[in-house]
Structures are given as C-alpha cells and as structure tokens.
C-alpha cells in the first residue's frame, strides 16, 4: 500500500521528512557504506542540502541504526557540519548515525556552513516498537482440493473460452475426465483445462471429474452461448465515470478497510452491497480504495458501452504510484454478452508490457486463510505450492483483522494473472519499481497528464483471448481490476493496487 507523504516543517524551502521503515531482522543492520563527499571549491555560493530519498522518508524500529547521508553542494575543505538533537550537538561529521531505544518522533537538525553562507534543514524520524505478531499455521489439505474461478458464464457465439481448474496441495496426478452435454470430450495437455467453442446458441453443460486411487471429485459448469457480438450493445453516450460497482473483494492487506491516517473506508461489519456503494462513493470523490494483496479485485460497469477506438486510448484509471513505489494492477474487460446488465460473461485480459513473458503468469490462483487470532498475519497458499503471509502492521491499520466481514468461511481463493514481484529492501530503503506500461497504479510510460488528469491510460485493442490472440472487441461494458503481485517490504507493507477513478476516455474528451 502507499501513503501520502506528510510534509514537515523545514528550515528552508526544501522539505524533508516522513517515514522510512527499517528491516524486520532482530539484528541491528550495519551502517551503509558512505559515499565519498566531493571536496571542491564552493565557487562563491552558499551550501545546499538535499536527500536521496523522496521527501526523506525515515521510519525505523527501536534499537535500529539509521545513517543520515545528505546530498550536499557548495561544500569544500573549509565547510563545517553541525547535527543537533533537542538542542544538543550529536555530530560534526558530514553524516550522522541515529539510534533510539524508545519509540517516538525525533527531529534532527543539520546546519552546513561554508565561507559564503550556510544552509539548515530538519529531519523527522519516527521510531516504533518492533511488532511481534503470531504466524498462523497453514491448515492441511486432504484429498483432492479442486478450485475453479467460475461455474457459470455467458459467451458470444463464435468465440472460444478456456475452462481452467486448479489443484491445491495434491501430491498425485488424478485422471481428468471431461464431458460436454453428456458426451466424452478431450481436455488440453495439462488435463485440468478445457477449450469450449461456442457454436450453437443455448445452454451447454460441461463436467470435470477427477479420479485418483483414493477418491474422486466432480465439478459442473454451465456455458450459455449468446447471440453475436453487438446484440446488446448500448449507445456510446453517457457519463465518463463508472456508474456501478458490482463486486469488491479485496485480498487481505493493511489498507483494505482504511488505515490510521485516513480512517475507515467503510463501516465495520458492513455487507458486500454496502462496501460496493462505499467504493463507488470513493470514486465519485476521487478517493482511493485498496485491493489488498495478490488477486484482490473489484468489478465496475459503465452506463453505456465503451467503444474500442482501435488505436487511441479508451480507458482512464487513476492510482497513486510514486517514483519509488508502483503496485501494478491487471485489467480485465468484458461485454454484456447476454444483455442482463450483470458482469457474468467472458473476461479478456488487457495485455501489458509483461504479457507473455517469463514475468507474467496468465493463470494463477491463491488462497488466503482467515486468521483465528486477533492482530495476526494472514497465511496464504497458491496453486504452485508456494506459501507465505500477509504481514499484520498495526502502526498503519490497528483493526483486529485484515479480513472482510462479508467473506464467508475460513478461506477464500482469488484468481487472475500474476506479475513477478520485483520489490527490493536494503538498509532501510524499499523500492517497488514500475513495469513499462499496461497496468493500473504503475508509473510506466502510459502514466501521463491527459484529459482526465495525471493517471494511466489504456487501449481496448490490447484485449487478449485465452491463447494470447487479439480479442478484437468492438466495445466493453464491464471492467475488472486485480492486484498483480504478492509480496511486501518492511516499510511499505504489502503490495496492493490502489484505485481512485475509472472512466471512459472518449467521454473525458467529449468524443463518442
């Protein structure tokens, strides 16, 4: 998640301050290697002070060492340095190592002087107690654990759709038996996937049966083949902003239900419908909502069909990426194939810069488990056999649980695509770099200052079918956005896509 940086009270125009989290290791990290300060004649100018980190985000744990290394200009061999804390001199070097055993906020002043003048600046350091939270055990998986993203869908006549099932924690290779309308059918090479070609309008019944030596499970699917594309297209007129939120299912994360700086995003113990209404109200005010960790998503729709311009931008979506932190979200789009006004139709991924590369996994599923203990991390397991935890961070969100009240049961599985986590952390500094283009909340080349403001802009021409081919959609009615990475860093928390605004580019520009 990302936070608005709080500007502190500077001693001159350069404002430094906010938060930088130190490592979660029990050991105190060693001080970084200090860059050599250039020693040159100041050439008749007073010194200046700057910082390598944007707004000098300093936030550490108790007994953690933070070395402050300013970027100085106008200094030479005659320059002097004076670091003070609570009025007492703590260093006369060009750098200063800070450590505190007590939590709180500390203000460090630096004064740099040369023969032509001086510069002053102040740094705020927030020190917090190192938080120890319970790490829950993953529940065991017994038998064949089969998961599917949907059991019913609508599909336009003439298209094909891939039906994908996921096995979790299975150590055997069960036989997959597919039937379509009661007749045997062959699956794909991985056995747990089936490609259905929508040739005949009407309802078709697909069944997958998995059988191994000990047990068997069966999953049924309903496929409704609808009239050709365009049958239920709505006029290309209406409001730019989405007019309805149909689903809001954020994965666990420390901003999903609000956090300590901005307050709650929606009432505690609210229903799913109330949460969706709250999200739409946020969009209308251009306030943010968080999708939580990998797979967390929302589904929204427009009051008209958004046309595919086949080259120009078609969608505008605002996140809040920074130069040190992007949290990419993947976009899926859909048409109202059966005309019922609901997003229960075939989805198409909008290809971004990583689509089809080794950094992109097109089919992915991850299960999160409801914590039993208050203020506990949230355990997860994915379809690849990986496991991990979404951290609990009470400093940012003191709620007892990062689990949504409308999600029933003790576990919930999210589906979609996944991008490789490229976040890094070292010496108290975190970085989550952007991908090149094609993702929400990502400081890529498509993050521009356009007609709707500074945000990401997208083309429907990038919609892809299940096999990576251009979908060639004439229009779309619904949009689904999901967090694309699983990961976290100590001072930025879990990677979670944030969204402020979703709109039709053509309405923003006055076009049809």
KOLGUDO-689017 format. One record per residue (C-alpha): residue in three letters; residue number from 0; x, y negated, z negated. Coordinates in Angstrom, 1 decimal. Last residue first. Layout:
BEGIN
MIZA residu num      X      Y      Z
MIZA    ala NUM      X      Y      Z
...
REM end
This chain:
BEGIN
MIZA residu num      X      Y      Z
MIZA    unk 511  -18.4   -9.4   28.9
MIZA    unk 510  -15.9  -12.1   28.2
MIZA    unk 509  -16.1  -14.8   25.5
MIZA    unk 508  -12.5  -14.1   24.3
MIZA    unk 507  -13.5  -12.6   21.0
MIZA    unk 506  -16.4  -10.8   22.6
MIZA    unk 505  -13.9   -9.1   25.0
MIZA    unk 504  -11.6   -8.2   22.2
MIZA    unk 503  -14.3   -6.3   20.4
MIZA    unk 502  -13.6   -6.4   16.6
MIZA    unk 501  -12.2   -4.7   13.6
MIZA    unk 500  -11.1   -6.8   10.5
MIZA    unk 499   -9.2   -6.5    7.3
MIZA    unk 498   -7.6   -3.0    7.4
MIZA    unk 497   -4.9   -1.4    5.2
MIZA    unk 496   -3.1    1.8    6.0
MIZA    unk 495   -1.7    3.6    3.0
MIZA    unk 494    1.9    4.7    2.4
MIZA    unk 493    2.1    5.5   -1.3
MIZA    unk 492    3.8    3.1   -3.7
MIZA    unk 491    5.8    0.0   -2.6
MIZA    unk 490    8.5    0.0   -5.4
MIZA    unk 489    9.1    3.7   -5.8
MIZA    unk 488    8.5    4.7   -2.1
MIZA    unk 487    5.7    6.9   -0.9
MIZA    unk 486    4.9    9.5    1.7
MIZA    unk 485    2.2   11.0    4.0
MIZA    unk 484    1.8    9.2    7.3
MIZA    unk 483   -1.0    8.4    9.8
MIZA    unk 482   -3.7    6.7    7.7
MIZA    unk 481   -6.9    7.1    9.7
MIZA    unk 480   -9.0    4.8   11.8
MIZA    unk 479  -12.3    5.9   13.5
MIZA    unk 478  -14.0    3.8   16.1
MIZA    unk 477  -17.5    4.1   17.5
MIZA    unk 476  -19.4    2.9   20.7
MIZA    unk 475  -16.8    3.3   23.5
MIZA    unk 474  -16.7    2.4   27.2
MIZA    unk 473  -15.8    3.7   30.6
MIZA    unk 472  -13.6    6.4   29.1
MIZA    unk 471  -10.8    7.6   31.4
MIZA    unk 470   -9.7   10.3   28.9
MIZA    unk 469   -6.1   10.1   30.1
MIZA    unk 468   -4.5   13.6   29.6
MIZA    unk 467   -2.9   14.7   26.4
MIZA    unk 466   -4.5   18.1   26.1
MIZA    unk 465   -7.1   17.1   23.6
MIZA    unk 464   -8.1   14.1   25.7
MIZA    unk 463   -6.4   10.8   25.5
MIZA    unk 462   -7.5    7.2   25.0
MIZA    unk 461   -4.8    4.8   26.1
MIZA    unk 460   -7.1    3.0   28.6
MIZA    unk 459   -9.0    1.9   25.6
MIZA    unk 458   -6.3   -0.8   25.1
MIZA    unk 457   -5.4   -2.1   21.7
MIZA    unk 456   -4.5   -5.4   19.9
MIZA    unk 455   -2.8   -5.6   16.5
MIZA    unk 454   -3.2   -8.8   14.4
MIZA    unk 453   -2.5  -12.5   14.3
MIZA    unk 452   -5.7  -14.3   15.3
MIZA    unk 451   -8.8  -13.2   17.1
MIZA    unk 450   -7.7  -14.8   20.4
MIZA    unk 449   -4.2  -13.5   20.1
MIZA    unk 448   -1.2  -14.0   17.8
MIZA    unk 447    0.5  -10.7   18.4
MIZA    unk 446    1.1   -7.3   16.8
MIZA    unk 445    1.3   -5.3   20.1
MIZA    unk 444    5.1   -5.3   20.0
MIZA    unk 443    5.0   -3.5   16.6
MIZA    unk 442    4.5   -4.7   13.1
MIZA    unk 441    2.0   -1.9   12.2
MIZA    unk 440   -1.2   -2.2   10.3
MIZA    unk 439   -3.0   -0.4   13.1
MIZA    unk 438   -1.0    1.6   15.6
MIZA    unk 437   -0.3    1.5   19.3
MIZA    unk 436    3.2    0.0   19.5
MIZA    unk 435    6.9    0.4   18.6
MIZA    unk 434    6.7    2.1   15.3
MIZA    unk 433    7.2    0.0   12.2
MIZA    unk 432    9.8    0.4    9.5
MIZA    unk 431    8.9    1.3    5.9
MIZA    unk 430   11.7   -0.1    3.8
MIZA    unk 429   12.4    0.1    0.1
MIZA    unk 428   15.1   -1.6   -1.9
MIZA    unk 427   16.1   -0.8   -5.5
MIZA    unk 426   19.5    0.6   -4.6
MIZA    unk 425   18.0    3.0   -2.0
MIZA    unk 424   14.7    3.8   -0.5
MIZA    unk 423   13.7    4.8    3.0
MIZA    unk 422   10.4    5.2    4.8
MIZA    unk 421   10.4    7.1    8.2
MIZA    unk 420    7.4    9.3    7.6
MIZA    unk 419    6.7   11.2   10.8
MIZA    unk 418    3.3   10.5   12.3
MIZA    unk 417    0.3   12.7   11.8
MIZA    unk 416   -3.0   13.3   13.7
MIZA    unk 415   -6.4   14.0   12.3
MIZA    unk 414   -8.0   16.0    9.5
MIZA    unk 413   -8.7   15.4    5.8
MIZA    unk 412   -9.5   18.2    3.3
MIZA    unk 411  -11.1   17.6   -0.1
MIZA    unk 410  -10.7   19.4   -3.4
MIZA    unk 409  -12.4   19.7   -6.8
MIZA    unk 408  -16.0   19.3   -5.5
MIZA    unk 407  -17.9   16.3   -4.4
MIZA    unk 406  -16.5   13.1   -3.0
MIZA    unk 405  -18.8   10.2   -4.0
MIZA    unk 404  -16.8    9.3   -7.1
MIZA    unk 403  -13.6    8.6   -5.1
MIZA    unk 402  -10.4    9.9   -6.5
MIZA    unk 401   -7.5    7.7   -7.6
MIZA    unk 400   -8.3    8.5  -11.3
MIZA    unk 399   -8.1    6.8  -14.7
MIZA    unk 398   -8.0    3.3  -13.1
MIZA    unk 397   -4.9    1.3  -14.1
MIZA    unk 396   -4.0    0.3  -10.5
MIZA    unk 395   -0.8   -1.6   -9.8
MIZA    unk 394    1.1   -1.1  -13.0
MIZA    unk 393   -0.9    2.2  -13.5
MIZA    unk 392    1.0    3.9  -10.7
MIZA    unk 391    0.0    7.5  -10.2
MIZA    unk 390    2.0    9.1   -7.4
MIZA    unk 389    0.5   11.1   -4.5
MIZA    unk 388    2.0   14.5   -4.9
MIZA    unk 387    3.6   17.2   -2.8
MIZA    unk 386    3.1   20.4   -0.9
MIZA    unk 385    4.1   21.7    2.6
MIZA    unk 384    2.7   24.9    4.0
MIZA    unk 383    2.2   23.5    7.5
MIZA    unk 382   -1.6   23.2    7.0
MIZA    unk 381   -1.1   20.8    4.1
MIZA    unk 380   -1.1   20.9    0.3
MIZA    unk 379   -1.7   18.0   -2.1
MIZA    unk 378   -1.5   17.1   -5.8
MIZA    unk 377   -2.8   13.8   -7.2
MIZA    unk 376   -0.7   12.2   -9.9
MIZA    unk 375   -2.3   11.9  -13.3
MIZA    unk 374   -3.9    8.9  -15.1
MIZA    unk 373   -6.6   11.1  -16.6
MIZA    unk 372   -6.2   14.9  -16.4
MIZA    unk 371   -8.1   17.2  -14.2
MIZA    unk 370   -6.8   15.7  -10.9
MIZA    unk 369   -9.0   16.3   -7.8
MIZA    unk 368   -6.9   18.3   -5.3
MIZA    unk 367   -5.9   16.9   -1.9
MIZA    unk 366   -6.0   19.0    1.2
MIZA    unk 365   -4.1   18.1    4.4
MIZA    unk 364   -4.9   18.9    8.0
MIZA    unk 363   -3.0   18.2   11.2
MIZA    unk 362   -3.5   18.4   14.9
MIZA    unk 361   -1.6   15.9   17.2
MIZA    unk 360    1.7   15.9   15.3
MIZA    unk 359    3.7   12.9   16.4
MIZA    unk 358    7.4   12.3   15.6
MIZA    unk 357    8.5   15.1   18.0
MIZA    unk 356    7.0   13.0   20.8
MIZA    unk 355    3.6   13.5   22.4
MIZA    unk 354    2.2   10.2   21.1
MIZA    unk 353    5.0    8.1   19.5
MIZA    unk 352    4.3    4.9   21.3
MIZA    unk 351    0.6    5.0   20.7
MIZA    unk 350   -2.1    7.1   22.3
MIZA    unk 349   -5.6    6.3   21.3
MIZA    unk 348   -7.1    9.6   20.1
MIZA    unk 347  -10.4   10.8   21.5
MIZA    unk 346  -13.4   11.9   19.4
MIZA    unk 345  -16.4   14.0   20.6
MIZA    unk 344  -19.7   13.0   19.0
MIZA    unk 343  -21.3   12.7   15.6
MIZA    unk 342  -20.8    9.0   15.2
MIZA    unk 341  -24.6    8.1   14.9
MIZA    unk 340  -26.8    6.0   17.1
MIZA    unk 339  -28.8    8.9   18.4
MIZA    unk 338  -27.9    8.5   22.0
MIZA    unk 337  -26.5   12.0   22.6
MIZA    unk 336  -23.0   11.0   23.8
MIZA    unk 335  -22.6    7.9   21.5
MIZA    unk 334  -19.1    7.4   22.7
MIZA    unk 333  -16.0    7.9   20.6
MIZA    unk 332  -12.7    6.3   19.6
MIZA    unk 331   -9.8    7.4   17.4
MIZA    unk 330   -7.2    5.1   16.1
MIZA    unk 329   -4.0    6.1   14.1
MIZA    unk 328   -3.0    4.0   11.1
MIZA    unk 327    0.6    2.8   10.6
MIZA    unk 326    1.8    1.5    7.2
MIZA    unk 325    4.4   -1.1    8.1
MIZA    unk 324    6.7   -2.6    5.5
MIZA    unk 323    9.9   -4.6    5.5
MIZA    unk 322    8.9   -7.1    8.3
MIZA    unk 321    5.4   -7.1    6.8
MIZA    unk 320    2.2   -5.4    8.0
MIZA    unk 319   -1.2   -6.7    6.8
MIZA    unk 318   -3.9   -5.1    9.0
MIZA    unk 317   -6.1   -6.7   11.6
MIZA    unk 316   -7.7   -4.8   14.4
MIZA    unk 315   -8.5   -6.2   17.8
MIZA    unk 314  -10.0   -3.9   20.5
MIZA    unk 313  -10.2   -4.1   24.4
MIZA    unk 312   -6.8   -5.4   25.6
MIZA    unk 311   -6.4   -5.6   29.3
MIZA    unk 310   -5.5   -2.7   31.6
MIZA    unk 309   -8.6   -0.6   32.3
MIZA    unk 308  -11.1   -3.1   30.9
MIZA    unk 307  -12.8   -0.3   28.9
MIZA    unk 306  -16.1   -1.7   27.7
MIZA    unk 305  -17.2   -1.9   24.1
MIZA    unk 304  -20.8   -0.6   23.9
MIZA    unk 303  -23.0   -2.8   21.8
MIZA    unk 302  -23.9   -3.3   18.1
MIZA    unk 301  -20.5   -1.9   17.2
MIZA    unk 300  -19.5    1.1   15.1
MIZA    unk 299  -17.3    2.0   12.1
MIZA    unk 298  -15.7    5.1   10.8
MIZA    unk 297  -13.2    5.0    7.9
MIZA    unk 296  -10.2    7.2    7.1
MIZA    unk 295   -7.8    8.8    4.7
MIZA    unk 294   -5.7   11.3    6.6
MIZA    unk 293   -2.4   10.6    5.0
MIZA    unk 292   -2.7    8.4    1.9
MIZA    unk 291   -5.2    5.7    0.9
MIZA    unk 290   -7.5    4.1    3.5
MIZA    unk 289   -7.2    0.6    1.9
MIZA    unk 288   -9.7   -2.2    2.4
MIZA    unk 287   -8.7   -5.8    3.0
MIZA    unk 286  -10.7   -9.0    3.0
MIZA    unk 285  -11.6  -10.6    6.3
MIZA    unk 284  -14.9  -11.9    4.8
MIZA    unk 283  -17.1  -10.0    7.2
MIZA    unk 282  -14.6   -7.1    7.0
MIZA    unk 281  -15.0   -7.0    3.2
MIZA    unk 280  -18.8   -7.0    3.5
MIZA    unk 279  -18.4   -4.0    5.8
MIZA    unk 278  -16.3   -2.2    3.3
MIZA    unk 277  -18.8   -2.9    0.5
MIZA    unk 276  -21.7   -1.5    2.6
MIZA    unk 275  -19.6    1.7    3.2
MIZA    unk 274  -19.0    2.0   -0.6
MIZA    unk 273  -22.7    1.5   -1.4
MIZA    unk 272  -23.5    4.3    1.1
MIZA    unk 271  -20.9    6.6   -0.4
MIZA    unk 270  -22.5    6.1   -3.9
MIZA    unk 269  -20.9    3.9   -6.6
MIZA    unk 268  -19.4    5.4   -9.8
MIZA    unk 267  -17.3    2.3  -10.3
MIZA    unk 266  -18.3   -0.7   -8.3
MIZA    unk 265  -16.4   -1.6   -5.1
MIZA    unk 264  -13.0   -3.1   -4.1
MIZA    unk 263  -12.0   -3.6   -7.8
MIZA    unk 262   -9.7   -6.5   -8.7
MIZA    unk 261   -7.3   -8.4   -6.6
MIZA    unk 260   -4.1   -8.2   -8.5
MIZA    unk 259   -4.8   -5.0  -10.6
MIZA    unk 258   -5.8   -2.8   -7.7
MIZA    unk 257   -8.9   -2.0   -5.8
MIZA    unk 256  -10.5    1.3   -5.3
MIZA    unk 255   -8.2    2.6   -2.6
MIZA    unk 254   -5.2    0.7   -3.9
MIZA    unk 253   -3.2    3.4   -5.8
MIZA    unk 252   -3.8    6.2   -3.3
MIZA    unk 251   -6.0    9.2   -3.0
MIZA    unk 250   -7.5    9.6    0.5
MIZA    unk 249  -10.0    7.1    1.6
MIZA    unk 248  -13.3    8.4    2.9
MIZA    unk 247  -15.4    5.6    4.2
MIZA    unk 246  -18.1    6.6    6.7
MIZA    unk 245  -20.7    4.9    8.8
MIZA    unk 244  -19.6    1.3    8.6
MIZA    unk 243  -21.9   -0.9   10.6
MIZA    unk 242  -21.8   -4.2   12.5
MIZA    unk 241  -18.2   -4.1   13.9
MIZA    unk 240  -17.1   -7.6   14.6
MIZA    unk 239  -17.4   -9.2   18.1
MIZA    unk 238  -21.1   -9.7   18.1
MIZA    unk 237  -23.2   -8.6   21.0
MIZA    unk 236  -23.2   -8.1   24.7
MIZA    unk 235  -21.9   -5.3   26.8
MIZA    unk 234  -25.3   -3.7   27.2
MIZA    unk 233  -25.7   -0.2   25.7
MIZA    unk 232  -24.5    3.0   27.3
MIZA    unk 231  -26.8    5.9   26.6
MIZA    unk 230  -26.7    7.7   30.0
MIZA    unk 229  -23.3    6.2   30.7
MIZA    unk 228  -21.4    9.5   30.6
MIZA    unk 227  -23.4   12.5   31.9
MIZA    unk 226  -26.2   14.2   29.9
MIZA    unk 225  -25.4   16.0   26.6
MIZA    unk 224  -23.9   19.4   25.8
MIZA    unk 223  -24.6   20.2   22.1
MIZA    unk 222  -22.0   22.4   20.6
MIZA    unk 221  -22.9   24.1   17.3
MIZA    unk 220  -20.0   25.9   15.4
MIZA    unk 219  -20.0   28.9   13.2
MIZA    unk 218  -17.2   30.1   10.9
MIZA    unk 217  -16.7   33.7    9.7
MIZA    unk 216  -14.4   35.1    7.1
MIZA    unk 215  -12.8   38.6    6.8
MIZA    unk 214  -11.1   40.5    4.1
MIZA    unk 213   -8.3   42.9    3.1
MIZA    unk 212   -6.6   44.1    6.2
MIZA    unk 211   -7.2   40.9    8.2
MIZA    unk 210  -10.2   39.6   10.1
MIZA    unk 209  -11.0   36.0   11.2
MIZA    unk 208  -14.4   35.5   12.9
MIZA    unk 207  -15.0   32.3   15.0
MIZA    unk 206  -18.4   31.7   16.3
MIZA    unk 205  -19.7   29.3   19.0
MIZA    unk 204  -23.3   28.5   19.7
MIZA    unk 203  -24.4   26.3   22.6
MIZA    unk 202  -27.1   23.7   22.7
MIZA    unk 201  -28.2   22.1   25.9
MIZA    unk 200  -26.8   20.8   29.2
MIZA    unk 199  -24.7   23.4   31.0
MIZA    unk 198  -21.0   22.8   31.9
MIZA    unk 197  -19.4   21.6   28.7
MIZA    unk 196  -16.1   23.4   28.8
MIZA    unk 195  -15.1   24.8   25.5
MIZA    unk 194  -11.4   25.2   24.5
MIZA    unk 193  -10.9   27.5   21.5
MIZA    unk 192   -8.3   27.3   18.7
MIZA    unk 191   -7.3   29.7   16.0
MIZA    unk 190   -5.7   32.2   18.4
MIZA    unk 189   -2.5   30.2   18.8
MIZA    unk 188   -2.4   31.1   22.5
MIZA    unk 187   -6.0   29.8   23.0
MIZA    unk 186   -9.2   31.7   22.3
MIZA    unk 185  -10.8   34.2   24.6
MIZA    unk 184  -14.6   34.7   24.6
MIZA    unk 183  -16.9   37.5   23.7
MIZA    unk 182  -20.6   36.8   24.3
MIZA    unk 181  -23.2   35.8   21.7
MIZA    unk 180  -23.6   32.3   22.9
MIZA    unk 179  -19.8   31.9   22.7
MIZA    unk 178  -17.9   34.5   20.7
MIZA    unk 177  -14.4   34.2   19.3
MIZA    unk 176  -12.4   36.9   17.4
MIZA    unk 175   -9.3   35.8   15.6
MIZA    unk 174   -7.1   38.6   14.1
MIZA    unk 173   -5.5   37.6   10.8
MIZA    unk 172   -1.8   36.8   10.7
MIZA    unk 171   -0.8   37.3    7.0
MIZA    unk 170    0.8   35.0    4.5
MIZA    unk 169   -2.1   32.6    4.3
MIZA    unk 168   -1.6   29.3    2.5
MIZA    unk 167   -4.0   27.3    4.5
MIZA    unk 166   -5.5   28.3    7.9
MIZA    unk 165   -6.7   25.6   10.2
MIZA    unk 164   -9.4   25.8   12.8
MIZA    unk 163   -9.5   23.9   16.1
MIZA    unk 162  -12.3   23.5   18.6
MIZA    unk 161  -10.9   21.8   21.7
MIZA    unk 160  -13.4   19.9   23.9
MIZA    unk 159  -13.9   19.9   27.6
MIZA    unk 158  -15.9   17.4   29.7
MIZA    unk 157  -18.3   17.9   32.5
MIZA    unk 156  -21.5   17.3   30.4
MIZA    unk 155  -20.8   14.9   27.6
MIZA    unk 154  -20.2   16.4   24.2
MIZA    unk 153  -22.1   16.3   20.9
MIZA    unk 152  -20.7   17.9   17.7
MIZA    unk 151  -21.4   20.4   15.0
MIZA    unk 150  -19.1   22.3   12.6
MIZA    unk 149  -16.4   19.7   12.0
MIZA    unk 148  -12.8   19.3   10.8
MIZA    unk 147  -12.4   23.1   10.1
MIZA    unk 146  -10.7   24.8    7.2
MIZA    unk 145  -10.1   28.5    6.6
MIZA    unk 144   -8.6   29.9    3.4
MIZA    unk 143   -8.3   33.6    4.0
MIZA    unk 142   -7.8   35.4    0.6
MIZA    unk 141   -6.8   33.5   -2.5
MIZA    unk 140   -5.1   30.2   -2.6
MIZA    unk 139   -3.6   29.2   -5.9
MIZA    unk 138   -4.4   25.8   -7.5
MIZA    unk 137   -1.5   23.4   -7.3
MIZA    unk 136   -0.2   22.5  -10.8
MIZA    unk 135   -0.7   18.9  -12.0
MIZA    unk 134    2.2   16.5  -12.4
MIZA    unk 133    1.5   14.5  -15.6
MIZA    unk 132    2.6   11.0  -15.6
MIZA    unk 131    5.8    9.4  -17.0
MIZA    unk 130    5.9    5.7  -16.3
MIZA    unk 129    9.2    3.8  -16.7
MIZA    unk 128    8.4    0.7  -18.7
MIZA    unk 127    8.2   -2.4  -16.6
MIZA    unk 126   10.7   -5.2  -15.8
MIZA    unk 125    9.6   -8.1  -13.5
MIZA    unk 124   12.4  -10.2  -12.3
MIZA    unk 123   11.8  -13.8  -11.3
MIZA    unk 122   14.6  -15.6   -9.5
MIZA    unk 121   15.4  -19.3   -9.7
MIZA    unk 120   17.3  -21.5   -7.3
MIZA    unk 119   19.8  -24.4   -7.5
MIZA    unk 118   22.0  -26.0   -5.0
MIZA    unk 117   25.0  -28.3   -5.5
MIZA    unk 116   26.9  -31.2   -3.9
MIZA    unk 115   29.8  -32.2   -1.7
MIZA    unk 114   32.7  -30.8   -3.7
MIZA    unk 113   31.0  -27.5   -4.2
MIZA    unk 112   28.4  -26.3   -6.6
MIZA    unk 111   26.1  -23.2   -6.9
MIZA    unk 110   23.5  -23.1   -9.6
MIZA    unk 109   21.6  -19.9  -10.3
MIZA    unk 108   18.7  -19.5  -12.7
MIZA    unk 107   17.3  -16.2  -13.9
MIZA    unk 106   13.7  -15.8  -15.0
MIZA    unk 105   12.6  -12.7  -16.8
MIZA    unk 104    9.1  -11.1  -16.9
MIZA    unk 103    8.5   -8.3  -19.4
MIZA    unk 102    9.6   -4.8  -20.4
MIZA    unk 101   12.5   -4.5  -22.8
MIZA    unk 100   15.7   -2.5  -22.3
MIZA    unk  99   16.9   -5.1  -19.8
MIZA    unk  98   19.5   -5.1  -17.0
MIZA    unk  97   20.8   -7.8  -14.7
MIZA    unk  96   24.0   -7.7  -12.6
MIZA    unk  95   25.1  -11.1  -11.3
MIZA    unk  94   26.8  -12.2   -8.1
MIZA    unk  93   29.0  -15.2   -7.1
MIZA    unk  92   30.7  -15.0  -10.5
MIZA    unk  91   30.1  -17.4  -13.4
MIZA    unk  90   27.8  -15.1  -15.4
MIZA    unk  89   25.3  -15.0  -18.3
MIZA    unk  88   25.2  -18.6  -19.3
MIZA    unk  87   22.4  -19.2  -21.9
MIZA    unk  86   19.4  -21.4  -21.2
MIZA    unk  85   17.0  -18.5  -21.3
MIZA    unk  84   19.0  -16.8  -18.6
MIZA    unk  83   21.8  -18.7  -16.8
MIZA    unk  82   24.0  -18.0  -13.7
MIZA    unk  81   26.6  -20.6  -12.9
MIZA    unk  80   28.7  -20.4   -9.7
MIZA    unk  79   31.6  -22.7   -8.8
MIZA    unk  78   33.0  -23.6   -5.3
MIZA    unk  77   36.6  -24.5   -4.9
MIZA    unk  76   37.5  -21.5   -2.7
MIZA    unk  75   34.7  -22.3   -0.3
MIZA    unk  74   30.9  -22.4   -0.2
MIZA    unk  73   28.7  -24.1    2.4
MIZA    unk  72   26.5  -21.1    2.8
MIZA    unk  71   25.5  -18.5    0.3
MIZA    unk  70   23.4  -15.3    0.6
MIZA    unk  69   22.6  -14.3   -2.9
MIZA    unk  68   23.7  -11.0   -4.5
MIZA    unk  67   21.6  -10.0   -7.5
MIZA    unk  66   22.6   -6.6   -9.0
MIZA    unk  65   19.7   -4.8  -10.6
MIZA    unk  64   20.5   -2.3  -13.3
MIZA    unk  63   17.7   -0.2  -14.8
MIZA    unk  62   17.4    0.0  -18.6
MIZA    unk  61   13.7   -0.8  -18.3
MIZA    unk  60   12.3   -0.3  -14.7
MIZA    unk  59   12.7   -2.8  -11.9
MIZA    unk  58   10.8   -5.4   -9.8
MIZA    unk  57   12.5   -8.0   -7.7
MIZA    unk  56   11.1   -9.1   -4.4
MIZA    unk  55   13.4  -11.8   -3.1
MIZA    unk  54   10.9  -13.6   -0.9
MIZA    unk  53   12.0  -11.4    2.0
MIZA    unk  52   15.1   -9.5    0.9
MIZA    unk  51   18.5  -10.9    2.0
MIZA    unk  50   18.3  -13.9   -0.2
MIZA    unk  49   19.1  -17.6    0.3
MIZA    unk  48   21.1  -20.3   -1.4
MIZA    unk  47   22.6  -23.4    0.2
MIZA    unk  46   25.8  -25.3   -0.5
MIZA    unk  45   26.4  -29.0    0.1
MIZA    unk  44   27.9  -30.1    3.4
MIZA    unk  43   31.2  -31.8    4.2
MIZA    unk  42   32.9  -29.0    6.1
MIZA    unk  41   32.4  -26.3    3.4
MIZA    unk  40   35.9  -25.0    4.1
MIZA    unk  39   35.9  -21.2    4.3
MIZA    unk  38   35.8  -18.3    2.0
MIZA    unk  37   33.3  -15.7    3.2
MIZA    unk  36   31.8  -13.7    0.4
MIZA    unk  35   32.6  -10.0    0.7
MIZA    unk  34   29.5   -7.9    0.4
MIZA    unk  33   29.0   -6.2   -2.9
MIZA    unk  32   28.9   -2.4   -3.0
MIZA    unk  31   25.7   -1.7   -4.9
MIZA    unk  30   25.7   -1.2   -8.7
MIZA    unk  29   25.3    2.4   -9.8
MIZA    unk  28   21.9    3.7  -10.5
MIZA    unk  27   20.7    4.3  -14.1
MIZA    unk  26   19.8    7.9  -14.4
MIZA    unk  25   16.2    9.0  -15.0
MIZA    unk  24   15.5    8.5  -11.4
MIZA    unk  23   12.4    6.6  -10.4
MIZA    unk  22   14.5    4.0   -8.5
MIZA    unk  21   14.0    0.3   -8.9
MIZA    unk  20   10.9   -1.6   -7.9
MIZA    unk  19   11.2   -5.1   -6.4
MIZA    unk  18    8.7   -7.7   -7.2
MIZA    unk  17    8.1  -11.4   -6.8
MIZA    unk  16   10.5  -14.2   -6.3
MIZA    unk  15   12.3  -16.7   -4.3
MIZA    unk  14   11.0  -19.9   -2.8
MIZA    unk  13   13.5  -22.0   -0.8
MIZA    unk  12   12.2  -25.6   -1.1
MIZA    unk  11   14.2  -26.4   -4.3
MIZA    unk  10   14.1  -25.5   -7.9
MIZA    unk   9   11.6  -22.8   -7.1
MIZA    unk   8    8.3  -21.9   -8.9
MIZA    unk   7    7.3  -18.5   -7.7
MIZA    unk   6    5.5  -17.3   -4.7
MIZA    unk   5    3.4  -14.2   -5.3
MIZA    unk   4    3.8  -11.7   -2.4
MIZA    unk   3    0.5  -10.3   -1.3
MIZA    unk   2    0.6   -6.5   -1.9
MIZA    unk   1    1.0   -3.6    0.4
MIZA    unk   0    0.0    0.0    0.0
REM end
